[in-house]
Amino acid sequence: MTRYARARQQPRSRRWWPIMGLSLAVAVAVFAYFISFPLVEFGRQRSETIDRAYHDLRDYFERYQWYAKNARYHGNNVVEILVAAVLWLIIMGLGMLVVGMAAYGTDPERKVVKQMGPSPANRKAVVKQLKKDLKKLKEQERELKRQRK
């Protein structure tokens, strides 16, 4: 009589996840930067308070010498860059939440949980585990006695 034995599967490699995460972060940063321009314009058109804050922030940064020297890098778009940074943080936070929820509990072997044993609050399970451990120890003791003879 033959038995069917299932072949052990190799655990899937997750070595590309950091690279995919970094590329996702860069893609989200580019998306946030390009979406920040219409978002700032939309806010300025809808609210005078936002428009005043927009001009105040630009005036505040123009007072600094380092800001004027580095204008070729930021293109006098400090408000858009700040909005893009906030958008990036929000989108990445939501993305990490979704990925974390999707990846939760995907460890098929759950070695740590198996090694922990039952919860101390579940007395029946603890007693059952202790009896099982005692039986296993007795069998090991008998095996050692057989080997010594």
N, C-alpha and C positions, 0 to 999 in steps of 0.2 A: 504494500500500500504506500503510495507516495503522498507527501504533504506539500501543499503549496506554501512556500515561504515568500513573503513580500520582501523585495530588495530594499535595503536602507537607502533612503534618498540623502544625497549630500545637501547640507544646508545652503541656501541661496546666498551668494556673495552680495554684499551691500557696499562694496568698495567705491562705487560711483556716486553714492548718495551725497557726499560732501561737495563734489563737483557740480552735481545737479542743483544742490541748494545754493551754491555760489552763483551759478548761472541764473537761477530764478531770482536771486536777490538783485543782480545787475539788471535783469529784464524788468523787474518791478521798479527799480530806480529810474530807468529810462522812461518807462510808462508814466511814473509819477511826475517826472520833470516835464514831459510834453503835455500832460493833462493839467499841470499847474497854471500855465499861461491862460487858457480859456477860463479856468476856475477863478483866477484872480480878477480877470476882466468881468466875469459874470457878477462876482461879489461887488466890484466897484460900481457897476451899473445899477445894481439893486439897492445899495445902501450908501448914504452919504457918510455914515460913521466909518464904514470900511474904507471908503475913498480917502477920508481925512487920515485915518490910521496908515493907509498905504503911503501917502505923501509924507507924513511925519516920520515913518520908518526910513524912507529913502533919504530924507533930509538928515536924519540922525546918523546914518552911516556915511553920508557924504562929508561929514565933519572930520572923519578919521583919514589920516594921510595914507595909511596902508590900503584903505579901500580905493582911494583914487589911483594909487600906483598899480593896483591889480585889476583895473577895470577891464583889461583885455581878457582876463580869465572869466570874470563873472558877468560882464556886459551890462552892468548896472541893473541886474535882475535879482537883487537881494530878496525881495519879497517872494518872487516866484521860487527861488531856491529854498527859502524857509518853508513855504507851503509844500513844495515837493518833498522836503525832508519829513514833514509831519505826515503827508500822505504815504510815504514809503514806510514809516513806522507802523501806521495803521494797517496797511495792506499786508506787510510782512507778519505782523502780529496775528492777523486773521488767518493768513496762510499757514503759519506755524500751528495755530489752534486746529485747523482742519487736518493737517498732516498728522499731528499728534493724536487726534481722535481716530483717524483712519488706521494708524499704526498701533494703537493700543491693543494689547492682548494678542499680538500676532505670533508670539513665541510658541511654537507647537509643542515643545517638550516641557516647558515650564519647570525646569529643574529646581529652581529656588523654592517654588511653592510646594513641590513634592517633598523637598528636604525639610521644610519647616514643620510639617505635621499638622495635626488638627488644632483648632483654636482652643485655648484653655477654658473658654466659656462653655464649650460643648463637652460636658463631662463624659457622656456616653462614648463619644469619639475618642477622647483621651484614654479612657479605660480600655477600649478596643485596641488602640494603638499600643498601649503598654503591654497588654496580653500578647499581641502579635510580636512585639520586640522580645518579650520574655521567652516565648516559644522559639524564636529564631536563635536567641542566645543559648538555650538549652540544646538545640540541635547542633550548634557550633561546638559546645562543650562535649557532646557525645562523639562528634567527629574527631575532635582532638584526642579523646581517650582511645578511640580506635586506632588512630595513627601512632600513638605511643606504644601500643601493644605489639 
